[in-house]
C-alpha cells in the first residue's frame, strides 16, 4: 500500500513539474512573438514614412513638369495611423500613440492624405494634392 501511495505522489509531482516547464516555455514563446510583432509593425511604419520622404525628395530634385501619383494605405497591419507634413518633416504616428516617427522632407505645398496622392512640380514648387 505504501508503494502505491508513493507512486501517486511521485506522479502528481511529475505532472506538476511538466506543467510548470510547459507554462514557462509558453511564456517565452508568447514574449518572442510579441516582440517580433512590435518589430514588424515599427518596420512597416518606418518603411512607409521613408517611402513618402523619397517621393517628396524625388519631386523636389526633378525638373518642372514632374507629376506622379502614389498611394498610402488606410491602415498598416490593421493599425490606424495619422500622417502629416509639419515644419519640413514627414510626421507619422499610430492613433494609440505607441509608435511615432519623423523624417526630414523638402518644403511642399499641400498635405498628404491616405489613399491616392498626386505630387507635382511647377515653377520650382512641389505641390501635393493641390
Long-range contacts (C-beta under 8 A, 24 or more apart in sequence): 40-77, 41-76, 41-77, 41-79, 41-99, 42-99, 44-76, 44-77, 45-76, 45-81, 45-92, 45-94, 45-99, 45-101, 46-101, 48-72, 48-73, 48-76, 48-92, 49-83, 49-90, 49-92, 49-101, 49-102, 49-103, 50-103, 52-83, 52-90, 52-92, 52-103, 52-105, 52-112, 53-90, 53-103, 53-104, 53-105, 55-117, 55-119, 56-90, 56-105, 56-106, 56-108, 56-119, 56-126, 56-128, 57-105, 57-106, 59-106, 59-108, 59-119, 59-120, 59-121, 59-126, 60-106, 60-108, 60-121, 60-126, 62-121, 63-121, 64-121, 64-122, 64-123, 64-124, 65-121, 65-122, 66-119, 66-120, 66-121, 67-118, 67-119, 67-120, 67-121, 68-118, 68-119, 68-120, 69-116, 69-117, 69-118, 69-119, 70-116, 70-117, 70-119, 71-115, 71-116, 71-117, 72-112, 72-113, 72-114, 72-115, 72-117, 73-114, 74-114, 74-115, 83-112, 83-114, 84-111, 84-112, 85-111, 85-112, 85-128
